[in-house]
Amino acid sequence: MAPECEWLLPQAQPTLAHDEVHVWRASLRRPLPVLERLAGTLSPDERQRATRFGHAHDRNDFLAGRGLVRRILGHYMRVEPAHVRFAYGPQGKPALEATSPAGGLSYY
């Protein structure tokens, strides 16, 4: 693993056609400096949610997961991860805000 990045993103900007699905896989176990960088991309409500986890490993997994999702989506949308904005459905399912460059995209 390169010391300056969490993983290597593809060289070309990825595009996602309306009939395509891209699957990404990443480990949530990250060293503290990487977790801190990922946590820095989270919104205030995501950081608040992370504080509610009782166990450090659960909190760190949440920080890594949300931070990595932001990195991946930001790469597709060509925006900084901190600029990715989420809206939440009635059961809390996240989707990109309709006003974002890729609005309407959701993830599971």
Contact map, one row per residue, 1 for C-alpha under 8 A:
111011100000000000000000000000000000000000000000000000000000000000000000000000000000000000000000000000000000
111111110000000000000000000000000000000000000000000000000000000000000000000000000000000000000000000000000000
111111000000000000000000000000000000000000000000000000000000000000000000000000000000000000000000000000000000
011111000000000000000000000000000000000000000000000000000000000000000000000000000000000000000000000000000000
111111110000000000000000000000000100000000000000000000000000000000000000000000000000000000000000000000000000
111111110000000000000000000001000100000000000000000000000000000000000000000000000000000000000000000000000000
110011111000000000000000000000000000000000000000000000000000000000000000000000000000000000000000000000000000
010011111100000000000000000000000000000000000000000000000000000000000000000000000000000000000000000000000000
000000111110000000000000000000000000000000000000000000000000000000000000000000000000000000000000000000000000
000000011111110000000000000000000000000000000000000000000000000000000000000000000000000000000000000000000000
000000001111100000000000000000000000000000000000000000000000000000000000000000000000000000000000000000000000
000000000111110000000000000000000000000000000000000000000000000000000000000000000000000000000000000000000000
000000000111111000000000000000000000000000000000000000000000000000000000001100000000000000000000000000000000
000000000101111100000000000000000000000000000000000000000000000000000000001100000000000000000000000000000000
000000000000111110000000000000000000000000000000000000000000000000000000000100000000000000000000000000000000
000000000000011111011100000000000000000000000000000000000000000000000000000100000000000000000000000000000000
000000000000001111110000000000000000000000000000000000000000000000000000000000000000000000000000000000000000
000000000000000111110000000000000000000000000000000000000000000000000000000000000000000000000000000000000000
000000000000000011111000000000000000000000000000000000000000000000000000000000000000000000000000000000000000
000000000000000111111100000000000000000000000000000000000000000000000000000000000000000000000000000000000000
000000000000000100111110000000000000000000000000000000000000000000000000000000000000000000000000000000000000
000000000000000100011111000000000000000000000000000000000000000000000000000000000000000000000000000000000000
000000000000000000001111100000000000000000000000000000000000000000000000000000000000000000000000000000000000
000000000000000000000111110000000000000000000000000000000000000000000000000000000000000000000000000000000000
000000000000000000000011111000000000000000000000000000000000000000000000000000000000000000000000000000000000
000000000000000000000001111100000000000000000000000000000000000000000000000000000000000000000000000000000000
000000000000000000000000111111000000000000000000000000000000000000000000000000000000000000000000000000000000
000000000000000000000000011111000000000000000000000000000001100110000000000000000000000000000000000000000000
000000000000000000000000001111100000000000000000000000000001100100000000000000000000000000000000000000000000
000001000000000000000000001111110110000000000000000000000000000100000000000000000000000000000000000000000000
000000000000000000000000000011111110000000000000000000000000000000000000000000000000000000000000000000000000
000000000000000000000000000001111111000000000000000000000000000000000000000000000000000000000000000000000000
000000000000000000000000000000111111100000000000000000000000000000000000000000000000000000000000000000000000
000011000000000000000000000001111111110000000000000000000000000000000000000000000000000000000000000000000000
000000000000000000000000000001111111111000000000000000000001001100000000000000000000000000000000000000000000
000000000000000000000000000000011111111100000000000000000000000000000000000000000000000000000000000000000000
000000000000000000000000000000001111111110000000000000000000000000000000000000000000000000000000000000000000
000000000000000000000000000000000111111111000000000000000000001101110000000000000000000000000000000000000000
000000000000000000000000000000000011111111000010000000000000001100100000000000000000000000000000000000000000
000000000000000000000000000000000001111111000000000000000000000000000000000000000100000000000000000000000000
000000000000000000000000000000000000111111100000000000000000000000100100000000001100000000000000000000000000
000000000000000000000000000000000000011111110110000000000000001001100100000000000100000000000000000000000000
000000000000000000000000000000000000000011111110000000000000000000000000000000000100000000000000000000000000
000000000000000000000000000000000000000001111111000000000000000000000000000000000000000000000000000000000000
000000000000000000000000000000000000000000111111100000000000000000000000000000000000000000000000000000000000
000000000000000000000000000000000000000001111111110000000000000000000000000000000000000000000000000000000000
000000000000000000000000000000000000001001111111111000000000001000000000000000000000000000000000000000000000
000000000000000000000000000000000000000000011111111100000000000000000000000000000000000000000000000000000000
000000000000000000000000000000000000000000001111111110000000000000000000000000000000000000000000000000000000
000000000000000000000000000000000000000000000111111110000010011000000000000000000000000000000000000000000000
000000000000000000000000000000000000000000000011111111000010000000000000000000000000000000000000000000000000
000000000000000000000000000000000000000000000001111111000010000000000000000000000000000000000000000000000000
000000000000000000000000000000000000000000000000111111110110000000000000000000000000000000000000000000000000
000000000000000000000000000000000000000000000000001111110110000000000000000000000000000000000000000000000000
000000000000000000000000000000000000000000000000000011111110000000000000000000000000000000000000000000000000
000000000000000000000000000000000000000000000000000011111111000000000000000000000000000000000000000000000000
000000000000000000000000000000000000000000000000000000111111100000000000000000000000000000000000000000000000
000000000000000000000000000000000000000000000000000011111111110000000000000000000000000000000000000000000000
000000000000000000000000000000000000000000000000011111111111111000000000000000000000000000000000000000000000
000000000000000000000000000110000010000000000000000000011111111100000000000000000000000000000000000000000000
000000000000000000000000000110000000000000000000000000001111111110000000000000000000000000000000000000000000
000000000000000000000000000000000000000000000000010000000111111111000000000000000000000000000000000000000000
000000000000000000000000000000000010011001000010010000000011111111100000000000000000000000000000000000000000
000000000000000000000000000111000010011000000000000000000001111111110000000000000000000000000000000000000000
000000000000000000000000000100000000000000000000000000000000111111111000000000000000000000000000000000000000
000000000000000000000000000000000000010001000000000000000000011111111100000000000000000000000000000000000000
000000000000000000000000000000000000011011000000000000000000001111111110000000001000000000000000000000000000
000000000000000000000000000000000000010000000000000000000000000111111111000000000000000000000000000000000000
000000000000000000000000000000000000000000000000000000000000000011111111100000000000000000000000000000000000
000000000000000000000000000000000000000011000000000000000000000001111111110000001101000000000000000000000000
000000000000000000000000000000000000000000000000000000000000000000111111111000011000000000000000000000000000
000000000000000000000000000000000000000000000000000000000000000000011111111100001000000000000000000000000000
000000000000000000000000000000000000000000000000000000000000000000001111111110001001000000000000000000000000
000000000000000000000000000000000000000000000000000000000000000000000111111111111011000000000000000000000000
000000000000110000000000000000000000000000000000000000000000000000000011111111111000000000000000000000000000
000000000000111100000000000000000000000000000000000000000000000000000001111111000000000000000000000000000000
000000000000000000000000000000000000000000000000000000000000000000000000111111100000000000000000000011000000
000000000000000000000000000000000000000000000000000000000000000000000000011111110000000000000000000000000000
000000000000000000000000000000000000000000000000000000000000000000000000011011111011000000000000000000000000
000000000000000000000000000000000000000000000000000000000000000000000010011001111111000000000000000000000000
000000000000000000000000000000000000000010000000000000000000000000100111111000111111000000000000000000000000
000000000000000000000000000000000000000111100000000000000000000000000100000000011111100000000000000000000000
000000000000000000000000000000000000000000000000000000000000000000000000010000111111100000000000000000000000
000000000000000000000000000000000000000000000000000000000000000000000100110000111111110000000001000100000000
000000000000000000000000000000000000000000000000000000000000000000000000000000000111111000000001100100000000
000000000000000000000000000000000000000000000000000000000000000000000000000000000001111100000111100000000000
000000000000000000000000000000000000000000000000000000000000000000000000000000000000111110000111100000000000
000000000000000000000000000000000000000000000000000000000000000000000000000000000000011111111110000000000000
000000000000000000000000000000000000000000000000000000000000000000000000000000000000001111111110000000000000
000000000000000000000000000000000000000000000000000000000000000000000000000000000000000111111000000000000000
000000000000000000000000000000000000000000000000000000000000000000000000000000000000000111111000000000000000
000000000000000000000000000000000000000000000000000000000000000000000000000000000000000111111100000000000000
000000000000000000000000000000000000000000000000000000000000000000000000000000000000000111111110000000000000
000000000000000000000000000000000000000000000000000000000000000000000000000000000000011110011111000000000110
000000000000000000000000000000000000000000000000000000000000000000000000000000000000011110001111100000111110
000000000000000000000000000000000000000000000000000000000000000000000000000000000001111000000111110101111100
000000000000000000000000000000000000000000000000000000000000000000000000000000000000111000000011111100110000
000000000000000000000000000000000000000000000000000000000000000000000000000000000000000000000001111101110000
000000000000000000000000000000000000000000000000000000000000000000000000000000000000000000000000111110100000
000000000000000000000000000000000000000000000000000000000000000000000000000000000001100000000001111111100000
000000000000000000000000000000000000000000000000000000000000000000000000000010000000000000000000001111100000
000000000000000000000000000000000000000000000000000000000000000000000000000010000000000000000001010111111000
000000000000000000000000000000000000000000000000000000000000000000000000000000000000000000000011111111111000
000000000000000000000000000000000000000000000000000000000000000000000000000000000000000000000011110001111100
000000000000000000000000000000000000000000000000000000000000000000000000000000000000000000000011000001111110
000000000000000000000000000000000000000000000000000000000000000000000000000000000000000000000111000000011111
000000000000000000000000000000000000000000000000000000000000000000000000000000000000000000000110000000001111
000000000000000000000000000000000000000000000000000000000000000000000000000000000000000000000000000000000111
